[in-house]
């Protein structure tokens, strides 16, 4: 399975937070799965850290998202023009630009989105939680 981590799933994985569902945790830990992290998540983490919307223990992650991604054995997923175009063209059900990008990437790349966001389901993504 090819997984794309929502930003909160990445944060909870790195911080070993019990809010990450057992099913999501098992899928991320399964070495048979490819786990991808979007560049949009690095952007979101950096912004939320700067404005104080992340827990204090996330400072290590915010300081070097690429290192955390590599340490987890995950793969960086760049944002492409196609991703940007699809994110912009999505129906307006969801306004968050980071989430719209993750939805677009999951759809374009045929990835399973690891997220607790049930609103994503209206876009037809495959979601695991």
ZAZAVO-379309 format. One line per 10 residues: number of its first residue (from 0); for each residue x, z, y of N, C-alpha, C. Coordinates in steps of 0.05 Angstrom, whole numbers. Example, Ala and Ser with C-alpha at 12.3 -4.5 7.8 and 13.67 -1.06 7.14 Angstrom:
2
0	264/156/-114/246/156/-90/264/156/-66; 257/142/-45/273/143/-21/258/157/1
//
This chain:
129
0	17/0/-23/0/0/0/18/0/25; 9/-14/46/23/-15/71/7/1/91; 20/23/101/6/42/119/16/39/147; -2/42/166/6/45/195/-4/72/204; 15/89/213/8/116/221/-3/116/249; -26/129/252/-36/134/279/-17/155/291; -16/156/317/4/174/330/0/203/322; -24/213/320/-28/240/312/-19/244/283; -22/225/266/-13/227/238/18/230/237; 31/214/253/61/216/255/69/243/264
10	57/252/286/64/279/297/59/301/276; 36/300/264/29/321/244/47/319/220; 56/295/212/74/292/189/101/305/196; 112/297/220/138/307/228/138/338/231; 116/348/242/114/377/247/104/393/223; 98/378/201/87/391/177/62/407/183; 45/395/200/20/408/209/-1/405/188; -15/427/180/-35/426/160/-60/410/168; -62/401/193/-84/384/202/-83/357/189; -59/349/180/-57/323/165/-70/327/138
20	-89/309/132/-105/313/108/-86/311/83; -94/324/61/-78/322/37/-76/293/27; -98/278/30/-97/250/21/-78/233/37; -78/237/64/-59/223/81/-30/232/76; -26/257/72/0/268/67/12/256/41; -5/255/20/4/245/-5/11/215/-3; -5/200/12/0/171/15/26/166/30; 31/182/51/55/180/67/80/187/49; 77/207/33/99/216/16/105/198/-7; 86/182/-15/88/164/-38/108/142/-32
30	131/142/-45/152/122/-40/144/94/-47; 123/91/-62/113/64/-69/99/51/-45; 92/67/-25/79/56/-1/100/50/21; 95/29/36/110/23/60/96/36/83; 110/52/99/98/67/121/110/56/147; 92/46/164/101/34/190/91/52/213; 107/51/234/101/65/259/103/46/282; 82/44/297/82/25/319/99/34/343; 110/14/357/124/20/382/104/32/402; 78/26/399/58/38/417/57/68/413
40	62/78/389/62/107/384/86/120/399; 109/107/399/132/118/414/125/120/444; 112/99/454/103/99/482/83/122/487; 63/124/469/43/145/472/56/173/471; 73/178/452/87/204/450/103/210/475; 118/191/485/134/195/509/117/202/533; 95/188/537/77/193/559/64/221/556; 53/226/533/39/252/529/58/276/530; 83/272/522/103/293/525/108/298/554; 112/277/569/119/280/598/97/294/614
50	71/289/606/50/302/621/40/328/608; 55/337/588/49/363/576/26/363/556; 19/341/544/-4/340/526/4/341/496; 29/348/491/38/351/463/46/380/459; 44/390/434/52/417/429/82/420/434; 91/444/443/120/448/450/138/440/427; 130/445/402/148/438/380/152/408/376; 137/392/390/140/363/388/162/352/406; 175/370/420/197/361/439/218/345/424; 225/353/400/246/340/384/237/311/378
60	212/308/370/201/281/365/201/264/390; 192/276/412/190/261/437/218/252/447; 238/268/441/265/262/450/278/238/436; 269/232/411/280/210/396/261/201/374; 241/186/382/221/177/363/233/159/342; 251/142/350/264/123/331/279/139/309; 292/161/317/307/177/297/287/190/277; 265/200/287/245/212/270/233/192/251; 228/167/261/217/146/245/237/139/222; 262/135/230/283/129/210/287/152/190
70	287/176/200/290/200/182/268/202/161; 244/193/169/222/194/151/222/171/131; 241/152/135/241/128/118/220/108/125; 210/110/150/189/93/159/201/68/172; 184/48/177/192/23/188/179/20/216; 196/12/235/186/8/262/169/-18/263; 146/-17/276/129/-41/279/129/-48/309; 142/-70/317/142/-77/345/114/-87/354; 110/-87/379/85/-99/391/91/-128/397; 75/-146/386/79/-174/391/58/-185/410
80	61/-210/419/42/-223/436/15/-224/422; 15/-231/396/-10/-233/381/-24/-206/380; -9/-184/376/-20/-157/376/-33/-151/403; -19/-158/425/-29/-152/452/-54/-168/458; -54/-193/449/-78/-210/454/-102/-199/439; -98/-192/414/-120/-182/398/-130/-155/409; -111/-137/417/-120/-111/428/-137/-115/453; -130/-134/469/-145/-140/493/-172/-152/488; -174/-167/466/-199/-181/459/-219/-164/443; -210/-141/434/-228/-124/418/-253/-116/434
90	-275/-112/421/-299/-103/435/-293/-76/448; -309/-69/468/-303/-46/484/-312/-19/474; -317/-16/447/-325/9/436/-305/31/442; -280/24/442/-258/44/444/-241/37/468; -238/55/487/-224/50/512/-194/56/511; -185/74/493/-157/83/493/-139/59/486; -120/52/504/-103/28/500/-84/32/476; -75/56/470/-58/60/447/-73/56/421; -97/67/420/-114/63/396/-121/34/392; -127/20/414/-134/-8/412/-111/-24/401
100	-87/-17/409/-63/-31/398/-60/-25/369; -63/0/360/-60/6/332/-82/-8/315; -106/-10/325/-127/-24/312/-119/-54/309; -110/-66/331/-102/-94/330/-79/-99/311; -59/-81/311/-37/-84/292/-46/-82/263; -63/-62/258/-73/-59/231/-88/-84/221; -104/-95/239/-119/-119/232/-101/-143/228; -83/-147/247/-65/-171/246/-47/-170/222; -36/-147/216/-16/-144/195/-27/-135/169; -54/-132/167/-68/-124/143/-57/-97/132
110	-57/-77/150/-46/-51/144/-69/-31/142; -65/-10/126/-84/12/124/-76/32/145; -95/38/163/-89/56/185/-94/85/176; -73/101/178/-75/129/171/-84/144/196; -109/152/197/-121/165/221/-146/180/214; -151/201/230/-176/216/227/-197/205/246; -192/183/260/-210/172/280/-231/154/266; -255/165/262/-276/150/248/-286/127/266; -281/129/292/-290/107/310/-275/81/303; -252/83/291/-237/58/283/-253/41/263
120	-270/54/248/-285/40/227/-302/18/238; -311/20/263/-329/0/274/-314/-26/279; -287/-25/278/-271/-49/282/-264/-63/256; -272/-52/233/-266/-65/208/-239/-59/196; -225/-40/207/-199/-33/196/-202/-18/170; -183/-19/152/-182/-2/129/-168/23/138; -182/46/135/-172/71/144/-170/91/122; -148/106/122/-144/127/101/-143/153/115; -157/172/105/-155/200/115/-165/218/93
//
